[in-house]
Structure formats: structure tokens, C-alpha cells
Amino acid sequence: MSLVLAQNAENAILSFYENADALEKLQKLQEFMQQELQTQQPALPSPKLIESTQNIFDIAIQRIVARLSWNLVTGSVQPDTTGIPALLDLCIDGAIANILFQFAPYKVLEDVMESQPIQTCEALWDILEVRKTRLTASPFFDTSGRTTKSSLTLLRMCNAMLRRLSKTHNTVFCGRILVFLSFTFTLNERSAVNLHSKANVENLTIFEDQNTFEAAEADEKTNRNENDDALSKEDCQDDGMSEQIDYKLYHIFWDVQRFFRDYSLAASSVMDKKTFLEELNMVLTAFEANAFSDEDTTRSSDLNRTVSKSTVSSASKMSIDKIMHDDNSTDKLQEHFFQPKYLTNSRLFRLQLRDPTLRECVLTQALILLSHLVRAKSTVSQDSTQKSEMVEAYDRVMKLLKRTPPDGAGYSEMVASVLERERNWTKWKEERCPSYEKYPDSSEKLLGSSKRSNEAATEHSGEKKRVMRKKNALESGLMDQILESDASRSSTLLEKIKGESRATNIALPKLMDRFTEAWDPASGIDKEYWPDQDEIYCWRTLRQGMKTHVMYLDHAIDGAGAVVKAILGIETLAEPAKSMTKS
């Protein structure tokens, strides 16, 4: 039944979506669809009826978009003449009138761009930018900054588009997308904050098992014996190839990456923390046993200096246009960047223990995780000894990092500064991402250019008066200055006390809003940061609740959260232990 209605809706929308009265006909079509659905399901409630109609229109519009996309692919029409602008306008009007889904306009653009080349997508983006004022207003985006389905659809479309674009060849288009996103979303937008603290567990580090490792070691030993005549013993020692590496060290060195990949593995229990510290200490011991020689330090410094000079000189000789459109020049400029995907071949392991770049990456990973474990509020019992061990491991990693060429001291200082500033980011997330945008005072008015000339003429005389007034104030007593200041007048003090910033009596609904927001799974607030855990906040809530809802205070034995749920009429299940006690 729904597919038949969707087919009828598709044919109807195709016949009128480019007309001036398209919205009126869409409303009539909605009424017809609702009558058909009520005929088939008479007991269908009104909200469900509206949602079913929106689903039918969604299917119909997807089919229309598929037709228009095919016309674009075949090259028979251009984006501005294919009918997409008219369909987009109809979707905007329909979403505002609650006939279509809220995300319908962005879904149209997303479906079209997925099937078009980049040049066509750039022309389609012009259509979006022309309508950005309507597409970034209500109901597509919430004024309070909450995430909506429209904002998620826009982010998904833009991220998919940015993954397709080349940062060197499509720089302008990338910039247009980013500018549109910054125009649409506020600075305190929470869509990229990772409120649930999910780790990227897809980046697996795969290494050899023991049989493969021992076979590779045997082959390496055979090759060394065959090359004794070509290489002296001293050369082998200098290359680090004569050291015997056991599988235990190799296994732990790469297996510790599981903790860096998913930090929750190191914080789930006391034993897991102990295992992480033991394995990390073995890795640090291996690094300390393979200290850098003077030759390693000199070679690393020379390499860094050579790459820096060649990069600067090559960049200065090439024009911006050539850099943006020449793949060879771009590769030369980016050849000094290191993309950390570890090579776990056991034959490289001896050299990797003395590789400054790899050591820098591993130690940085350890610093990030240790910093998190030391500062985080642990959910498991943790004695002071284990915390002191983590602090010692942190200091040990920092010392190794400072001795890592080419600029260990500068790099370690930079990492420590970043980790310290990361505490502000964590605190902002714990406080439910409050807005930090600052706007000019509404009472301030910009002076016109005609007044500026008069102000410049009187500025000198006014400055003299301020200096004399300041001099007289310094000569008088401190108490006289306080009493004579404008801030000490009774009227001024009363106005300041009346201000909203001094208000301490918070209404009960506002207090309960924080509880409901914390309980909402979509907010992604950890349980330890709920207002239920704040004794002062709970006391204020109970104090306000007893003024108007004293009959619910019998639930206070279960906490302020139980009182709030009783006031809101939210049913709560009793704990098994309490129910057994009562029985």
C-alpha cells in the first residue's frame, strides 16, 4: 500500500513541483494521502498519520532525485536547469510547513552529490549557498545549539564531500564547504566533541606470532653467517643487527598498542592497570637499553636540518599556483611528514628500537594515556601506590622523550603544554559544553565618522582633566576614594544586586531541567557528572521542591533524583535489595 501511494505521490510531485503554487498542491496531496491511510487503518493516531505521510513523501522525493541525477550524469541538462533548485525550494517550504521531514532539503542535496562528479557538485553548492539563510534557520537548526537531524545530514554530506576532494587541486571548493559549516554551526557546537568518549578501535596493529618470529630469526642468523666475509663483526654491531631479540619483548612492544588504541582497557580494573604499567615499563626499559649514540643524534639532526632547508628553498622557488596544481611539487613539500602506521616486521625491530621517529610516536602515545589515567576520576578502587607508579612512569617517559633527537627538549615541552591545555577542553565537556561566544554590549553604539573629528579635538583636553582627577584621588585618603567613587553610591549598589548575575534563588523547573538533560542518553553525559552526584545541587533542589511539592518528599530517602522523577511522573523501578527487604 505504501509503495503504491509513494508511486502516486512521485507522479503528482513531478507534475507540479516547478509551479508557483507547488506548496498548496503539496498540502492538498498530503490531505489526500492521509485520507487514503485512514481508509486502510482507521485507528491510526494523528502523530503516526503525519509520520507515515512524511515517509511516503520521502520515498517519492528520493525517486525524483534519482531521475534528476541521471539527467545530470547523461549531460542533457545543467544543475541550474534540471529542476533541482525548484525541488529544493519545495522541500524547504514543505519542511517548514511540517509536510516533509525536517532534513528533506539536505537529503536531496546529499543524494544528488553522491552520484555527481566534483565539477557538478561545485555547481550544486552554488544552489545551496544562495539558500543558506533559509536552510540555516529554524526549524532546520535549533537556536539553543542542540543537534538536529538536519545538522547531522549536513555534516554527513560535507564530510563525504571533503573526503572526495583533493586538498591541493580543490582548495577553493574545500574552503567554501568549511566556510559554510562555520557560518552554520556555532563555536560551541557539540557535534564533534565526542561526548560519549568513544575511542577509534579500528586501527589495529597486527604483528607476527611466535612461529613466524622464530623462523625470521633463523633466516636472519643464517644470512649473517653467510655474510661474515663481507661484513666485519664491528659493522654488524654498529648496525644493531647482532643483538639477540626475544619474542617476549617483541610481542609486548607491539601488543601494548591495544591500550593506546582503546584507553578503557587500561582503566577497566586494577589488574588491567597493573598489566599496562608492567608492559609499558618493559618497553621503556628496552628504549633505555638502546640509547642513542652520538652518530644517531648527529645523523638525525643533519637529516632534520637538510629536510627543513630543502623544503623552505623549494617552496620559495615555486609559485602558489604551481604548488597547488603540481603533484610532484606537493610530494616534495610533504616528504618530511610521517604518517604513523607502524611496520611490525620482526627484521626491522632491532633498528626500530633506535629509531628516533618511532620512539617519539610511541612515547607520545604513552604520555597521552598516562596523563588521562592520572587525572581521570577512576571508577575502580585504586590505591595510592598504583597512582604513584603511573606518575613515575609519566616522568620516566618524559625523560626519555627529552633525550630523543633531533629536538627532544622542545618537543617534550610542546607535548606537555598541549596536555595541560587539554584539561580545559575536558572541563568544558564536563560542564555540558556551555557557550563561550562573547558578543558586544547592546548599549554600546558605534560612533559615526562625523563625530570622530569632534572627539579628536576634545581628546587632548579630556586627557588633561583625567590626569588631574587621578592625581587628586591619589593625594586623598583611601577611604575618601572609596566613598566618593560612583560604585559606592547606594543606587549603584542596589542596581548591581538586582542584576541577574547575582540571583541565587533558582526556580524548581530550571533545577529539574539539569536532571532530565543528564538522564537523556542523547546528551552523552557520564553518570559521575549527573546532578544526582552533587550534594549541594541536590540540597537546593529538595529545598525548592518542599515549597510547592512537599507531598513528594517521601521519595527523598532514595535521593533528590527520585523526588524529581516523582514530580515529573517518571516511573522508577525499585532496587531488588530494597524490595526484598520490604517483603
C-alpha positions as CSV (number, residue, x, y, z in Angstrom):
1,M,0.0,0.0,0.0
2,S,2.8,2.5,0.9
3,L,4.7,1.8,-2.3
4,V,1.6,2.4,-4.4
5,L,1.0,5.7,-2.5
6,A,4.7,6.6,-3.0
7,Q,4.4,6.0,-6.7
8,N,1.3,8.2,-6.9
9,A,3.0,10.9,-4.9
10,E,6.0,10.8,-7.2
11,N,3.9,11.3,-10.3
12,A,1.9,14.1,-8.6
13,I,5.0,16.0,-7.4
14,L,6.7,15.7,-10.8
15,S,3.7,17.4,-12.3
16,F,3.6,20.5,-10.1
17,Y,7.0,20.9,-8.2
18,E,8.1,23.6,-10.6
19,N,4.9,25.6,-10.4
20,A,4.4,28.7,-8.4
21,D,1.6,27.1,-6.3
22,A,3.6,23.9,-5.6
23,L,3.3,24.2,-1.8
24,E,-0.5,24.5,-2.0
25,K,-0.7,21.4,-4.2
26,L,1.6,19.6,-1.8
27,Q,-0.7,20.4,1.1
28,K,-3.7,19.0,-0.9
29,L,-1.7,15.9,-1.8
30,Q,-0.9,15.4,1.9
31,E,-4.6,15.6,2.8
32,F,-5.4,13.0,0.1
33,M,-2.6,10.7,1.4
34,Q,-3.9,11.0,4.9
35,Q,-7.4,10.1,3.8
36,E,-6.1,7.0,2.0
37,L,-4.1,5.9,5.0
38,Q,-7.1,6.4,7.3
39,T,-9.2,4.3,5.0
40,Q,-6.8,1.5,5.3
41,Q,-6.1,2.0,9.0
42,P,-9.0,3.8,10.7
43,A,-7.4,3.6,14.2
44,L,-4.2,5.3,13.2
45,P,-3.4,8.2,15.6
46,S,-2.7,11.7,14.3
47,P,1.1,11.8,15.0
48,K,1.6,8.4,13.4
49,L,-0.5,9.5,10.5
50,I,1.7,12.5,9.9
51,E,4.8,10.4,10.2
52,S,3.5,7.8,7.7
53,T,2.7,10.6,5.2
54,Q,6.2,12.0,5.6
55,N,7.7,8.6,4.9
56,I,5.7,8.3,1.7
57,F,6.8,11.7,0.5
58,D,10.4,10.8,1.4
59,I,10.3,7.8,-0.8
60,A,8.7,9.8,-3.6
61,I,11.3,12.6,-3.4
62,Q,14.2,10.0,-3.5
63,R,12.8,8.6,-6.7
64,I,12.5,12.1,-8.2
65,V,16.1,12.9,-7.2
66,A,17.3,9.7,-8.8
67,R,15.7,10.8,-12.1
68,L,17.2,14.3,-11.9
69,S,20.6,12.8,-11.0
70,W,20.5,10.6,-14.1
71,N,19.7,13.6,-16.3
72,L,22.8,15.3,-14.9
73,V,25.0,12.3,-15.4
74,T,24.0,12.0,-19.0
75,G,24.8,15.6,-19.6
76,S,21.5,16.5,-21.1
77,V,20.9,19.4,-18.6
78,Q,22.8,21.7,-16.3
79,P,22.4,21.8,-12.5
80,D,20.5,25.1,-12.5
81,T,18.1,23.9,-15.2
82,T,17.5,20.3,-14.2
83,G,14.7,21.1,-11.7
84,I,16.8,20.6,-8.6
85,P,16.5,24.3,-7.5
86,A,12.7,24.1,-7.7
87,L,12.6,20.7,-5.9
88,L,14.9,22.1,-3.2
89,D,12.7,25.2,-2.7
90,L,9.6,22.9,-2.4
91,C,11.4,20.7,0.2
92,I,12.3,23.8,2.2
93,D,8.7,25.1,2.2
94,G,7.4,21.6,2.9
95,A,9.7,21.1,5.9
96,I,8.8,24.5,7.4
97,A,5.1,23.5,7.0
98,N,5.7,20.1,8.6
99,I,4.6,18.3,5.5
100,L,8.1,16.8,4.8
101,F,10.8,15.6,7.1
102,Q,13.0,18.3,8.7
103,F,16.1,17.1,6.8
104,A,14.4,16.8,3.4
105,P,16.3,19.7,1.7
106,Y,19.7,18.4,2.8
107,K,18.8,14.9,1.9
108,V,18.0,16.0,-1.6
109,L,21.5,17.6,-2.0
110,E,23.2,14.7,-0.4
111,D,21.6,12.1,-2.8
112,V,22.4,14.3,-5.8
113,M,26.1,15.0,-4.8
114,E,26.8,11.3,-4.2
115,S,26.3,10.5,-7.8
116,Q,27.9,13.5,-9.5
117,P,31.4,14.4,-10.4
118,I,33.2,17.2,-8.5
119,Q,32.6,19.8,-11.1
120,T,28.9,19.3,-11.0
121,C,29.0,19.2,-7.1
122,E,30.6,22.6,-7.2
123,A,27.8,24.0,-9.3
124,L,25.3,22.4,-6.9
125,W,27.0,24.0,-4.0
126,D,26.2,27.4,-5.6
127,I,22.5,26.5,-5.3
128,L,23.0,25.7,-1.6
129,E,24.8,28.9,-0.8
130,V,22.1,31.0,-2.4
131,R,19.6,29.5,0.0
132,K,21.8,29.4,3.1
133,T,19.8,32.0,5.0
134,R,16.7,29.8,4.9
135,L,18.5,26.5,5.3
136,T,20.3,27.6,8.4
137,A,17.3,29.0,10.3
138,S,14.6,27.3,12.3
139,P,13.3,24.5,12.0
140,F,16.4,23.1,10.4
141,F,18.7,24.2,13.2
142,D,17.9,24.7,16.8
143,T,18.7,28.1,18.2
144,S,19.9,26.5,21.5
145,G,22.6,24.7,19.7
146,R,21.2,21.2,20.1
147,T,21.9,18.6,17.4
148,T,19.1,18.1,14.9
149,K,18.6,15.6,12.0
150,S,19.2,18.4,9.6
151,S,22.5,19.3,11.1
152,L,23.6,15.6,11.1
153,T,22.6,15.3,7.5
154,L,24.6,18.4,6.6
155,L,27.6,17.2,8.4
156,R,27.4,13.8,6.8
157,M,27.1,15.4,3.3
158,C,30.0,17.8,3.9
159,N,32.3,15.1,5.4
160,A,31.6,12.8,2.4
161,M,32.3,15.6,0.0
162,L,35.6,16.6,1.8
163,R,36.8,13.0,1.6
164,R,36.4,13.1,-2.1
165,L,38.1,16.4,-2.7
166,S,41.9,16.9,-3.1
167,K,43.3,19.5,-0.7
168,T,45.7,20.7,-3.4
169,H,43.5,20.6,-6.6
170,N,40.2,21.5,-5.0
171,T,41.4,24.0,-2.3
172,V,38.7,26.6,-3.1
173,F,35.8,24.2,-3.0
174,C,37.1,22.8,0.3
175,G,37.3,26.3,1.7
176,R,33.7,27.1,0.6
177,I,32.5,24.0,2.4
178,L,34.3,24.9,5.6
179,V,33.2,28.5,5.4
180,F,29.6,27.3,5.1
181,L,30.0,25.0,8.1
182,S,31.5,27.7,10.2
183,F,28.6,30.0,9.2
184,T,26.0,27.4,10.1
185,F,27.4,26.0,13.3
186,T,28.3,28.0,16.4
187,L,31.7,27.8,18.0
188,N,30.4,25.7,20.9
189,E,28.7,23.2,18.6
190,R,28.9,19.7,20.2
191,S,28.7,17.6,17.1
192,A,32.5,16.9,17.0
193,V,33.1,16.9,20.8
194,N,32.8,13.1,21.2
195,L,30.6,13.3,24.2
196,H,30.5,9.6,24.7
197,S,34.3,9.4,24.7
198,K,34.4,6.7,22.1
199,A,37.9,5.5,21.1
200,N,38.9,4.7,17.5
201,V,39.2,0.9,17.8
202,E,39.5,0.3,14.1
203,N,43.3,1.0,13.8
204,L,44.6,-2.5,14.7
205,T,48.3,-3.1,15.0
206,I,49.0,-6.6,13.6
207,F,52.3,-8.3,14.4
208,E,53.9,-11.7,13.9
209,D,53.2,-14.8,16.0
210,Q,55.9,-16.7,17.8
211,N,56.4,-19.3,15.0
212,T,56.8,-16.6,12.3
213,F,59.1,-14.6,14.6
214,E,61.4,-17.6,15.2
215,A,61.5,-18.6,11.5
216,A,62.5,-15.0,10.6
217,E,65.2,-15.0,13.3
218,A,66.6,-18.3,12.0
219,D,66.7,-16.9,8.4
220,E,68.4,-13.7,9.7
221,K,71.0,-15.7,11.6
222,T,71.8,-17.8,8.5
223,N,72.2,-14.7,6.4
224,R,74.5,-13.2,8.9
225,N,76.7,-16.3,8.9
226,E,76.8,-16.3,5.1
227,N,77.9,-12.6,5.1
228,D,80.6,-12.9,7.6
229,D,83.2,-12.5,4.9
230,A,81.6,-9.3,3.5
231,L,80.8,-7.6,6.8
232,S,83.0,-7.4,9.9
233,K,81.7,-8.0,13.3
234,E,82.1,-4.3,14.2
235,D,79.9,-3.3,11.3
236,C,77.2,-5.6,12.4
237,Q,77.3,-4.3,15.9
238,D,77.2,-0.7,14.6
239,D,74.1,-1.5,12.6
240,G,72.4,-3.1,15.6
241,M,71.8,-6.3,13.7
242,S,73.9,-8.6,16.0
243,E,71.7,-8.2,19.1
244,Q,69.5,-11.1,20.1
245,I,65.8,-10.1,20.5
246,D,63.5,-12.5,22.2
247,Y,59.8,-12.9,21.2
248,K,58.5,-11.7,24.6
249,L,59.9,-8.2,24.1
250,Y,58.8,-8.1,20.5
251,H,55.3,-9.2,21.5
252,I,54.9,-6.8,24.4
253,F,56.3,-3.9,22.4
254,W,53.6,-4.1,19.8
255,D,50.8,-5.6,22.0
256,V,50.9,-2.5,24.2
257,Q,49.3,-0.7,21.3
258,R,45.9,-2.3,22.3
259,F,45.9,0.1,25.4
260,F,46.8,3.1,23.2
261,R,44.0,2.1,20.8
262,D,41.3,1.7,23.4
263,Y,42.2,3.6,26.6
264,S,39.3,1.9,28.5
265,L,41.2,-1.4,28.6
266,A,43.8,0.2,30.9
267,A,41.1,1.7,33.3
268,S,38.5,-1.1,33.5
269,S,40.1,-2.8,36.5
270,V,43.1,-2.7,38.9
271,M,44.6,-5.7,37.2
272,D,44.4,-4.1,33.8
273,K,46.2,-1.0,35.1
274,K,48.8,-3.2,36.6
275,T,49.2,-5.1,33.3
276,F,49.5,-1.9,31.3
277,L,52.2,-0.5,33.7
278,E,54.2,-3.7,33.6
279,E,54.2,-3.9,29.8
280,L,54.9,-0.1,29.5
281,N,57.9,-0.4,31.9
282,M,59.3,-3.2,29.7
283,V,59.0,-1.0,26.6
284,L,60.7,1.9,28.4
285,T,63.5,-0.4,29.7
286,A,64.1,-1.5,26.1
287,F,64.3,2.1,25.0
288,E,66.7,2.9,27.8
289,A,68.9,-0.1,26.9
290,N,69.1,1.2,23.3
291,A,70.3,4.7,24.0
292,F,71.2,6.9,21.0
293,S,74.8,7.2,20.1
294,D,76.5,10.4,19.1
295,E,76.3,9.2,15.5
296,D,72.5,8.7,15.8
297,T,72.0,12.1,17.2
298,T,74.2,13.8,14.6
299,R,72.5,11.9,11.7
300,S,69.0,12.8,13.0
301,S,69.9,16.5,13.4
302,D,71.5,16.6,9.9
303,L,68.5,14.9,8.4
304,N,66.1,17.3,10.0
305,R,68.2,20.3,9.1
306,T,68.5,19.1,5.4
307,V,64.8,18.5,5.1
308,S,63.9,21.8,6.5
309,K,66.3,23.7,4.3
310,S,65.2,21.9,1.1
311,T,61.6,22.4,2.0
312,V,61.9,26.1,2.5
313,S,64.1,26.6,-0.6
314,S,61.8,24.5,-2.8
315,A,58.8,26.4,-1.5
316,S,60.3,29.7,-2.1
317,K,61.2,28.9,-5.7
318,M,57.7,27.7,-6.6
319,S,54.7,29.8,-7.1
320,I,51.5,29.2,-5.3
321,D,49.7,28.1,-8.4
322,K,52.4,25.6,-9.3
323,I,52.4,24.1,-5.8
324,M,48.6,23.7,-5.8
325,H,48.4,22.1,-9.3
326,D,51.7,20.1,-9.5
327,D,51.6,16.7,-7.8
328,N,55.4,16.4,-7.9
329,S,56.0,19.7,-6.0
330,T,53.4,18.7,-3.5
331,D,55.1,15.4,-2.8
332,K,58.4,17.2,-2.3
333,L,56.9,19.6,0.2
334,Q,55.2,16.7,2.1
335,E,58.0,14.2,2.1
336,H,59.2,15.1,5.6
337,F,55.8,14.3,7.1
338,F,55.5,11.0,8.9
339,Q,52.2,9.1,8.8
340,P,52.3,6.7,11.8
341,K,51.2,3.3,10.6
342,Y,53.7,1.0,12.3
343,L,55.7,-1.6,10.4
344,T,55.8,-4.7,12.6
345,N,58.2,-6.9,10.7
346,S,60.5,-8.6,13.2
347,R,63.5,-8.0,11.0
348,L,63.1,-4.2,11.5
349,F,62.6,-4.4,15.2
350,R,66.3,-4.0,16.1
351,L,66.5,-0.9,14.1
352,Q,63.2,0.4,15.3
353,L,64.4,0.4,19.0
354,R,66.9,3.1,17.9
355,D,64.7,4.9,15.5
356,P,64.1,8.5,16.9
357,T,60.8,9.0,14.9
358,L,59.2,5.7,16.0
359,R,60.3,6.3,19.6
360,E,58.9,9.8,19.6
361,C,55.5,8.4,18.4
362,V,55.3,5.6,21.0
363,L,56.4,7.8,23.9
364,T,53.8,10.4,22.9
365,Q,51.1,7.8,22.9
366,A,52.3,6.7,26.4
367,L,52.2,10.4,27.6
368,I,48.6,10.9,26.4
369,L,47.3,7.7,28.1
370,L,49.2,8.2,31.3
371,S,48.0,11.8,31.5
372,H,44.5,10.6,31.2
373,L,44.8,7.9,33.8
374,V,46.5,10.2,36.3
375,R,43.9,12.9,36.1
376,A,40.7,10.9,35.4
377,K,38.2,10.0,38.1
378,S,38.7,6.3,38.5
379,T,35.6,4.1,38.6
380,V,37.5,1.3,40.2
381,S,39.4,1.1,43.5
382,Q,42.9,2.5,43.1
383,D,45.4,2.6,45.8
384,S,48.0,5.4,46.2
385,T,50.8,3.0,45.3
386,Q,49.4,2.4,41.8
387,K,48.8,6.1,41.2
388,S,52.4,6.9,42.2
389,E,53.6,4.2,39.8
390,M,51.7,6.0,37.0
391,V,53.3,9.3,38.0
392,E,56.8,7.7,38.0
393,A,56.1,6.1,34.6
394,Y,55.0,9.6,33.3
395,D,58.2,11.2,34.5
396,R,60.2,8.3,33.0
397,V,58.6,8.7,29.6
398,M,59.2,12.5,29.7
399,K,62.9,12.0,30.4
400,L,63.2,9.6,27.5
401,L,61.4,12.0,25.2
402,K,63.7,14.8,26.2
403,R,66.7,12.7,25.1
404,T,65.2,11.8,21.8
405,P,66.8,13.7,18.8
406,P,66.6,16.0,17.0
407,D,64.8,18.4,19.4
408,G,63.6,16.3,22.4
409,A,63.6,19.1,24.8
410,G,61.5,21.4,22.6
411,Y,59.1,18.6,21.6
412,S,58.5,17.3,25.1
413,E,57.8,20.9,26.3
414,M,55.2,21.3,23.5
415,V,53.5,18.0,24.3
416,A,53.3,18.9,28.0
417,S,51.8,22.2,27.1
418,V,49.2,20.6,24.9
419,L,48.2,18.0,27.5
420,E,47.9,20.8,30.1
421,R,45.6,22.8,27.8
422,E,43.6,19.6,27.1
423,R,42.4,19.9,30.7
424,N,40.4,23.0,29.8
425,W,38.8,21.0,26.9
426,T,37.9,18.2,29.3
427,K,36.4,20.6,31.8
428,W,34.3,22.3,29.1
429,K,32.9,18.9,28.2
430,E,32.2,18.0,31.8
431,E,30.2,21.3,32.2
432,R,27.9,20.2,29.3
433,C,29.7,22.4,26.7
434,P,28.5,25.9,27.8
435,S,28.6,28.7,25.2
436,Y,31.8,30.7,25.2
437,E,30.9,33.1,22.5
438,K,31.2,36.7,23.5
439,Y,29.0,39.4,21.9
440,P,29.3,43.2,22.2
441,D,27.2,45.0,24.7
442,S,23.9,46.1,23.3
443,S,24.2,49.5,24.9
444,E,27.4,50.3,23.0
445,K,26.9,52.3,19.8
446,L,29.3,52.8,17.1
447,L,30.2,56.4,16.6
448,G,29.8,57.9,13.1
449,S,32.6,59.4,11.1
450,S,31.2,62.9,11.6
451,K,31.6,62.6,15.4
452,R,35.1,61.3,15.3
453,S,36.6,64.6,14.2
454,N,34.9,66.4,17.2
455,E,36.1,63.8,19.6
456,A,39.7,64.1,18.3
457,A,39.6,67.9,19.0
458,T,38.4,67.4,22.6
459,E,40.5,64.3,23.4
460,H,43.6,66.3,24.5
461,S,41.7,68.5,26.9
462,G,39.8,65.5,28.3
463,E,43.0,63.6,28.9
464,K,44.4,66.5,30.9
465,K,41.2,66.5,33.1
466,R,41.5,62.8,33.7
467,V,45.2,63.1,34.8
468,M,44.4,65.9,37.2
469,R,41.4,63.9,38.7
470,K,43.6,60.9,39.1
471,K,46.3,62.9,40.8
472,N,43.8,64.4,43.3
473,A,42.5,60.9,44.0
474,L,45.9,59.6,44.8
475,E,46.6,62.5,47.2
476,S,43.4,61.9,49.2
477,G,42.9,59.1,51.6
478,L,41.9,55.6,50.6
479,M,38.5,55.8,52.4
480,D,37.7,59.1,50.7
481,Q,38.3,57.5,47.3
482,I,36.0,54.6,48.1
483,L,33.2,56.8,49.5
484,E,33.4,59.3,46.6
485,S,33.5,56.7,43.8
486,D,30.5,56.1,41.7
487,A,30.4,52.4,42.5
488,S,29.9,53.2,46.2
489,R,26.6,55.1,45.8
490,S,23.6,53.3,47.2
491,S,21.6,53.4,44.0
492,T,24.5,51.8,42.1
493,L,24.9,49.1,44.6
494,L,21.2,48.3,44.6
495,E,21.2,48.0,40.8
496,K,24.1,45.6,40.9
497,I,22.4,43.4,43.5
498,K,19.3,43.3,41.3
499,G,21.2,42.0,38.4
500,E,20.6,38.5,37.0
501,S,24.2,37.5,37.7
502,R,23.6,38.0,41.5
503,A,20.4,35.9,41.5
504,T,20.7,32.9,43.8
505,N,17.1,31.7,44.1
506,I,16.8,29.3,41.1
507,A,13.3,28.1,40.2
508,L,12.5,24.4,40.6
509,P,11.8,23.8,36.9
510,K,15.2,25.1,36.0
511,L,16.8,22.9,38.6
512,M,14.9,19.9,37.3
513,D,15.9,20.6,33.7
514,R,19.5,19.7,34.5
515,F,18.4,16.3,35.9
516,T,16.3,15.5,32.7
517,E,19.1,16.6,30.5
518,A,21.6,14.3,32.3
519,W,19.2,11.3,32.2
520,D,18.7,11.8,28.4
521,P,21.0,9.2,26.6
522,A,21.3,11.6,23.7
523,S,23.2,14.1,25.9
524,G,26.0,11.7,26.4
525,I,26.7,12.8,30.0
526,D,28.6,10.3,32.1
527,K,26.8,9.2,35.3
528,E,29.5,10.6,37.6
529,Y,28.7,14.1,36.3
530,W,25.0,13.9,36.9
531,P,23.5,16.4,39.3
532,D,22.5,13.4,41.4
533,Q,26.2,13.2,42.5
534,D,26.3,16.9,43.5
535,E,25.2,17.2,47.2
536,I,24.8,20.9,47.1
537,Y,22.7,20.8,43.9
538,C,20.5,18.0,45.4
539,W,20.0,20.1,48.6
540,R,18.9,23.1,46.6
541,T,16.5,21.0,44.5
542,L,15.0,19.5,47.7
543,R,14.7,22.9,49.3
544,Q,12.8,24.3,46.3
545,G,10.7,21.2,46.0
546,M,9.4,21.4,49.5
547,K,7.8,24.8,48.8
548,T,5.4,23.6,46.2
549,H,5.7,19.7,46.1
550,V,6.0,18.7,49.7
551,M,3.9,15.6,49.1
552,Y,6.7,14.0,47.1
553,L,9.4,14.4,49.7
554,D,8.8,10.9,51.0
555,H,11.0,9.8,48.0
556,A,13.9,11.8,49.4
557,I,15.2,8.6,51.1
558,D,16.2,7.5,47.6
559,G,17.9,10.8,46.7
560,A,16.9,14.0,45.0
561,G,16.7,12.3,41.7
562,A,13.8,10.1,42.9
563,V,12.0,13.2,44.1
564,V,12.4,14.9,40.7
565,K,11.2,11.7,38.9
566,A,8.1,11.6,41.2
567,I,7.3,15.3,40.5
568,L,7.7,14.7,36.7
569,G,5.7,11.5,36.9
570,I,8.5,9.3,35.7
571,E,8.1,5.7,36.9
572,T,11.1,4.2,38.6
573,L,11.8,0.6,39.3
574,A,12.7,-0.2,42.9
575,E,16.1,-1.8,43.6
576,P,15.9,-5.6,44.1
577,A,17.6,-5.3,47.5
578,K,15.1,-2.8,48.8
579,S,12.1,-4.7,47.5
580,M,13.4,-7.9,49.2
581,T,13.9,-6.0,52.5
582,K,10.3,-4.7,52.4
583,S,8.9,-8.1,51.6
